[in-house]
């Protein structure tokens, strides 16, 4: 109890580990079979924002990180994992 803290849903969600079935190794970046491209997404206020399709996982990660920085979101950058 001494080392516990209360956190809202947003904070709890941000503290989660990457899922074991994640193939990209990055949060919010997934392989989309239909287009054979990487997709970057981010959830803000319970709304999923599609950031685009990318040829490489690095481009998708960079797009997601830039969106977080530009909009001053509390999300962790991919470089922080």
C-alpha positions in Angstrom: 0.0 0.0 0.0 2.9 2.4 0.6 4.1 2.3 -2.9 0.7 2.4 -4.7 -0.9 5.4 -6.3 -4.3 6.1 -7.8 -4.3 6.8 -11.5 -7.0 7.6 -14.0 -7.7 5.5 -17.1 -5.5 7.5 -19.4 -2.5 7.2 -17.1 -3.1 3.4 -16.6 -3.4 3.0 -20.4 -0.2 4.8 -21.0 1.6 2.6 -18.5 0.7 -0.7 -20.2 3.3 -2.8 -21.8 3.3 -3.5 -25.6 1.0 -6.5 -26.4 2.7 -9.8 -27.0 1.1 -10.1 -30.4 2.4 -6.7 -31.6 4.6 -7.4 -34.7 6.0 -3.9 -35.1 7.4 -3.6 -31.6 5.8 -0.1 -31.3 2.6 1.1 -29.8 0.1 2.3 -32.3 1.8 0.9 -35.4 0.4 -2.2 -37.1 0.8 -4.1 -40.4 -2.2 -3.7 -42.6 -2.4 -6.8 -44.9 -4.8 -5.4 -47.5 -2.5 -2.5 -48.5 0.7 -4.2 -47.5 1.7 -1.1 -45.5 2.3 0.0 -41.9 -0.5 2.0 -40.3 0.0 4.5 -37.5 -2.9 5.2 -35.1 -3.4 7.0 -31.8 -6.3 7.2 -29.4 -7.2 10.6 -28.1 -10.3 11.1 -25.9 -11.6 7.6 -26.8 -11.4 8.4 -30.5 -8.9 6.6 -32.8 -7.1 8.9 -35.1 -5.7 7.3 -38.2 -2.4 8.9 -39.1 -1.8 7.2 -42.4 -0.2 4.3 -44.3 3.6 4.0 -44.5 6.0 1.9 -46.5 8.3 1.3 -43.4 7.7 0.9 -39.7 10.2 3.7 -39.0 8.1 6.2 -41.1 4.9 5.1 -39.2 6.6 5.5 -35.8 8.0 8.9 -36.8 4.5 10.1 -37.9 3.0 8.9 -34.6 5.7 10.5 -32.5 5.5 13.8 -34.4 1.7 13.9 -33.9 2.2 13.4 -30.2 4.8 16.2 -30.0 2.9 18.7 -32.2 -0.4 18.2 -30.3 1.4 18.1 -26.8 -0.3 14.8 -25.9 0.6 12.9 -22.7 1.4 9.8 -24.6 4.9 8.2 -24.5 7.0 8.5 -27.6 8.1 5.3 -29.2 11.7 6.2 -28.5 10.9 6.0 -24.8 10.2 2.3 -24.9 
